[in-house]
Amino acid sequence: MAETQEQWYNRQAIEQLAQHIPFERDTASKSEQIEMLRGLVIRHGRSMEPEMFGFEARNELVRLGLWDRIGPEQEA
């Protein structure tokens, strides 16, 4: 299924934030960026395809405990 333009923009925002966070030196800015990323993932993550994310973004989302919120909810 193809992404809509809005889904693409949301995924790009999540990917770019996730890729930038490990390199942020200012702890206040880093905390703020993590909260922005968390908000984006909570709001839009379920409508995204996990396979569309790059390696670095995926690793950071896993590290932050947000990867399970990407893609449709899995039944246990």
C-alpha positions in Angstrom: 0.0 0.0 0.0 1.4 3.4 -1.0 1.9 6.1 1.6 -0.2 9.3 1.5 1.7 12.6 1.4 0.7 13.2 5.0 2.0 9.7 6.1 5.3 10.4 4.2 5.7 13.8 6.0 5.1 12.2 9.4 7.5 9.3 8.7 10.2 11.7 7.5 9.7 13.8 10.7 10.0 10.7 12.9 13.1 9.4 10.9 14.9 12.7 11.0 14.3 13.2 14.7 15.3 9.6 15.5 18.5 10.0 13.5 19.4 13.3 15.1 18.8 12.5 18.7 21.9 10.4 19.3 24.1 13.3 18.2 22.4 16.0 20.2 24.8 17.3 23.0 22.5 19.7 24.9 20.5 17.5 27.3 17.5 19.9 27.4 17.2 19.9 23.6 17.7 16.2 23.5 14.9 15.7 26.1 12.6 18.0 24.1 13.3 16.2 20.9 12.6 12.8 22.5 9.2 14.1 23.7 8.5 15.5 20.2 9.4 12.1 18.7 7.3 10.2 21.3 4.3 12.4 20.4 4.7 11.9 16.7 5.0 8.1 17.2 2.0 7.9 19.5 -0.2 10.0 17.1 0.9 8.5 13.8 2.9 5.3 14.3 0.0 2.8 13.9 -0.7 4.1 10.4 3.0 3.5 9.2 4.7 0.5 7.7 7.7 -0.6 9.8 9.6 -1.7 6.6 9.7 1.9 5.4 12.0 3.0 8.2 15.8 3.1 7.8 18.3 1.2 10.0 19.4 4.2 12.2 15.9 5.4 12.8 14.7 1.9 13.7 17.6 1.4 16.1 16.8 4.7 17.9 13.1 3.9 18.1 13.9 0.5 19.6 16.3 2.1 22.1 13.6 4.5 23.2 11.0 1.8 23.5 8.9 3.3 20.7 9.3 0.7 17.9 6.3 -1.4 19.1 4.1 1.6 18.3 5.1 1.6 14.6 2.7 -0.4 12.4 -0.6 -2.1 13.2 -0.9 -3.4 16.7 0.2 -7.0 17.0 -2.1 -9.5 18.8 -0.3 -11.3 21.6 
